[in-house]
């Protein structure tokens, strides 16, 4: 499902800073990066909204502001397609699924398109496929 987010008038001193139109989505995302200690981070999550400049993610694991990531976004298409962006966490909110959300800013102007993510994104993609398959049978 894809729908455009309406901009709601803000009260007081709050200013709408977004320069790009946001689209509400409910797509799967794989986040890859390194934490403060240099350990690899591979997490599954949901993409909540998307624009040409960034995205808002819902994640189970806490990510930190300033963390640089590679976002693998599964497009709702057949055949299966994934796009990747280099991104940076710019804000953490408590409004994602499970309570944690991360606002990102894309560091690349255009995404890269992939048709076979399993060889690059790793086991996380297989986990998502199993979860999706089991959801269909319930």
FIMAR-854012 format. One record per residue (C-alpha): residue number from 1; z, y, x; residue in one letter. Coordinates in nm, 3 decimals. Example, Ala and Ser with C-alpha at 12.3 -4.5 7.8 and 13.67 -1.06 7.14 Angstrom:
<sites>
@nr = 1; z = 0.780; y = -0.450; x = 1.230; rest = a $
@nr = 2; z = 0.714; y = -0.106; x = 1.367; rest = s $
</sites>
This chain:
<sites>
@nr = 1; z = 0.000; y = 0.000; x = 0.000; rest = x $
@nr = 2; z = -0.092; y = 0.342; x = 0.129; rest = x $
@nr = 3; z = 0.006; y = 0.669; x = -0.030; rest = x $
@nr = 4; z = 0.034; y = 1.022; x = 0.091; rest = x $
@nr = 5; z = 0.382; y = 1.170; x = 0.126; rest = x $
@nr = 6; z = 0.443; y = 1.482; x = -0.074; rest = x $
@nr = 7; z = 0.605; y = 1.771; x = 0.109; rest = x $
@nr = 8; z = 0.916; y = 1.883; x = -0.075; rest = x $
@nr = 9; z = 1.022; y = 2.249; x = -0.049; rest = x $
@nr = 10; z = 1.310; y = 2.287; x = 0.195; rest = x $
@nr = 11; z = 1.628; y = 2.484; x = 0.134; rest = x $
@nr = 12; z = 1.794; y = 2.735; x = 0.364; rest = x $
@nr = 13; z = 1.689; y = 2.756; x = 0.726; rest = x $
@nr = 14; z = 1.513; y = 2.419; x = 0.738; rest = x $
@nr = 15; z = 1.150; y = 2.443; x = 0.847; rest = x $
@nr = 16; z = 0.875; y = 2.183; x = 0.798; rest = x $
@nr = 17; z = 0.740; y = 2.130; x = 1.151; rest = x $
@nr = 18; z = 0.489; y = 1.856; x = 1.086; rest = x $
@nr = 19; z = 0.133; y = 1.953; x = 1.169; rest = x $
@nr = 20; z = -0.030; y = 1.636; x = 1.039; rest = x $
@nr = 21; z = -0.041; y = 1.472; x = 0.697; rest = x $
@nr = 22; z = 0.186; y = 1.166; x = 0.668; rest = x $
@nr = 23; z = 0.095; y = 0.848; x = 0.484; rest = x $
@nr = 24; z = 0.359; y = 0.615; x = 0.345; rest = x $
@nr = 25; z = 0.290; y = 0.255; x = 0.444; rest = x $
@nr = 26; z = 0.474; y = -0.076; x = 0.460; rest = x $
@nr = 27; z = 0.315; y = -0.243; x = 0.761; rest = x $
@nr = 28; z = 0.450; y = -0.472; x = 1.030; rest = x $
@nr = 29; z = 0.506; y = -0.332; x = 1.377; rest = x $
@nr = 30; z = 0.596; y = -0.483; x = 1.714; rest = x $
@nr = 31; z = 0.775; y = -0.246; x = 1.954; rest = x $
@nr = 32; z = 0.755; y = -0.312; x = 2.328; rest = x $
@nr = 33; z = 0.927; y = -0.114; x = 2.600; rest = x $
@nr = 34; z = 1.213; y = -0.103; x = 2.849; rest = x $
@nr = 35; z = 1.574; y = -0.008; x = 2.784; rest = x $
@nr = 36; z = 1.796; y = 0.209; x = 3.008; rest = x $
@nr = 37; z = 1.868; y = -0.089; x = 3.235; rest = x $
@nr = 38; z = 1.500; y = -0.176; x = 3.274; rest = x $
@nr = 39; z = 1.521; y = -0.486; x = 3.053; rest = x $
@nr = 40; z = 1.225; y = -0.564; x = 2.830; rest = x $
@nr = 41; z = 1.254; y = -0.475; x = 2.463; rest = x $
@nr = 42; z = 1.035; y = -0.662; x = 2.212; rest = x $
@nr = 43; z = 1.136; y = -0.594; x = 1.854; rest = x $
@nr = 44; z = 0.991; y = -0.652; x = 1.509; rest = x $
@nr = 45; z = 1.009; y = -0.378; x = 1.252; rest = x $
@nr = 46; z = 0.839; y = -0.201; x = 0.966; rest = x $
@nr = 47; z = 0.620; y = 0.104; x = 0.980; rest = x $
@nr = 48; z = 0.743; y = 0.340; x = 0.706; rest = x $
@nr = 49; z = 0.501; y = 0.630; x = 0.751; rest = x $
@nr = 50; z = 0.216; y = 0.722; x = 0.979; rest = x $
@nr = 51; z = 0.026; y = 1.036; x = 1.079; rest = x $
@nr = 52; z = -0.223; y = 1.126; x = 1.349; rest = x $
@nr = 53; z = 0.067; y = 1.252; x = 1.565; rest = x $
@nr = 54; z = 0.340; y = 0.993; x = 1.516; rest = x $
@nr = 55; z = 0.513; y = 0.736; x = 1.300; rest = x $
@nr = 56; z = 0.849; y = 0.649; x = 1.148; rest = x $
@nr = 57; z = 0.977; y = 0.297; x = 1.209; rest = x $
@nr = 58; z = 1.255; y = 0.090; x = 1.060; rest = x $
@nr = 59; z = 1.412; y = -0.133; x = 1.323; rest = x $
@nr = 60; z = 1.709; y = -0.370; x = 1.342; rest = x $
@nr = 61; z = 1.785; y = -0.277; x = 1.704; rest = x $
@nr = 62; z = 1.901; y = 0.069; x = 1.800; rest = x $
@nr = 63; z = 1.643; y = 0.254; x = 2.007; rest = x $
@nr = 64; z = 1.723; y = 0.571; x = 2.202; rest = x $
@nr = 65; z = 1.571; y = 0.918; x = 2.191; rest = x $
@nr = 66; z = 1.336; y = 0.962; x = 2.486; rest = x $
@nr = 67; z = 1.254; y = 0.591; x = 2.510; rest = x $
@nr = 68; z = 0.884; y = 0.529; x = 2.575; rest = x $
@nr = 69; z = 0.729; y = 0.244; x = 2.379; rest = x $
@nr = 70; z = 0.411; y = 0.059; x = 2.303; rest = x $
@nr = 71; z = 0.368; y = 0.027; x = 1.925; rest = x $
@nr = 72; z = 0.162; y = -0.266; x = 1.794; rest = x $
@nr = 73; z = 0.074; y = -0.192; x = 1.431; rest = x $
@nr = 74; z = -0.068; y = -0.469; x = 1.214; rest = x $
@nr = 75; z = -0.342; y = -0.330; x = 0.991; rest = x $
@nr = 76; z = -0.361; y = -0.466; x = 0.637; rest = x $
@nr = 77; z = -0.712; y = -0.603; x = 0.675; rest = x $
@nr = 78; z = -0.908; y = -0.923; x = 0.708; rest = x $
@nr = 79; z = -0.985; y = -1.031; x = 0.967; rest = x $
@nr = 80; z = -0.651; y = -0.948; x = 1.126; rest = x $
@nr = 81; z = -0.657; y = -0.628; x = 1.333; rest = x $
@nr = 82; z = -0.389; y = -0.451; x = 1.535; rest = x $
@nr = 83; z = -0.381; y = -0.101; x = 1.679; rest = x $
@nr = 84; z = -0.161; y = 0.011; x = 1.967; rest = x $
@nr = 85; z = -0.024; y = 0.350; x = 2.061; rest = x $
@nr = 86; z = 0.188; y = 0.468; x = 2.352; rest = x $
@nr = 87; z = 0.477; y = 0.654; x = 2.190; rest = x $
@nr = 88; z = 0.811; y = 0.820; x = 2.255; rest = x $
@nr = 89; z = 1.121; y = 0.816; x = 2.032; rest = x $
@nr = 90; z = 1.196; y = 1.175; x = 1.926; rest = x $
@nr = 91; z = 1.466; y = 1.118; x = 1.660; rest = x $
@nr = 92; z = 1.694; y = 0.846; x = 1.527; rest = x $
@nr = 93; z = 1.784; y = 0.846; x = 1.156; rest = x $
@nr = 94; z = 2.004; y = 0.628; x = 0.942; rest = x $
@nr = 95; z = 1.747; y = 0.581; x = 0.667; rest = x $
@nr = 96; z = 1.545; y = 0.282; x = 0.777; rest = x $
@nr = 97; z = 1.575; y = -0.069; x = 0.634; rest = x $
@nr = 98; z = 1.913; y = -0.192; x = 0.752; rest = x $
@nr = 99; z = 2.011; y = 0.166; x = 0.819; rest = x $
@nr = 100; z = 1.820; y = 0.245; x = 1.143; rest = x $
@nr = 101; z = 1.502; y = 0.446; x = 1.164; rest = x $
@nr = 102; z = 1.315; y = 0.592; x = 1.459; rest = x $
@nr = 103; z = 1.072; y = 0.882; x = 1.453; rest = x $
@nr = 104; z = 0.805; y = 0.857; x = 1.721; rest = x $
@nr = 105; z = 0.549; y = 1.090; x = 1.874; rest = x $
@nr = 106; z = 0.224; y = 0.937; x = 1.993; rest = x $
@nr = 107; z = 0.145; y = 0.994; x = 2.360; rest = x $
@nr = 108; z = -0.218; y = 0.891; x = 2.315; rest = x $
@nr = 109; z = -0.463; y = 1.070; x = 2.089; rest = x $
@nr = 110; z = -0.637; y = 0.753; x = 1.968; rest = x $
@nr = 111; z = -0.513; y = 0.399; x = 1.920; rest = x $
@nr = 112; z = -0.659; y = 0.095; x = 2.089; rest = x $
@nr = 113; z = -0.799; y = -0.171; x = 1.855; rest = x $
@nr = 114; z = -0.715; y = -0.540; x = 1.906; rest = x $
@nr = 115; z = -0.816; y = -0.850; x = 1.713; rest = x $
@nr = 116; z = -0.606; y = -1.107; x = 1.902; rest = x $
@nr = 117; z = -0.257; y = -0.968; x = 1.958; rest = x $
@nr = 118; z = -0.080; y = -1.300; x = 2.028; rest = x $
@nr = 119; z = -0.194; y = -1.306; x = 2.390; rest = x $
@nr = 120; z = -0.065; y = -0.953; x = 2.450; rest = x $
@nr = 121; z = 0.226; y = -0.891; x = 2.211; rest = x $
@nr = 122; z = 0.388; y = -1.231; x = 2.269; rest = x $
@nr = 123; z = 0.605; y = -1.453; x = 2.056; rest = x $
@nr = 124; z = 0.704; y = -1.173; x = 1.816; rest = x $
@nr = 125; z = 0.365; y = -1.191; x = 1.645; rest = x $
@nr = 126; z = 0.408; y = -1.563; x = 1.580; rest = x $
@nr = 127; z = 0.754; y = -1.495; x = 1.431; rest = x $
@nr = 128; z = 0.603; y = -1.236; x = 1.195; rest = x $
@nr = 129; z = 0.333; y = -1.480; x = 1.084; rest = x $
@nr = 130; z = 0.592; y = -1.748; x = 1.006; rest = x $
@nr = 131; z = 0.804; y = -1.498; x = 0.812; rest = x $
@nr = 132; z = 0.501; y = -1.382; x = 0.612; rest = x $
@nr = 133; z = 0.400; y = -1.740; x = 0.534; rest = x $
@nr = 134; z = 0.748; y = -1.831; x = 0.411; rest = x $
@nr = 135; z = 0.763; y = -1.513; x = 0.199; rest = x $
@nr = 136; z = 0.441; y = -1.618; x = 0.022; rest = x $
@nr = 137; z = 0.590; y = -1.951; x = -0.086; rest = x $
@nr = 138; z = 0.903; y = -1.800; x = -0.245; rest = x $
</sites>
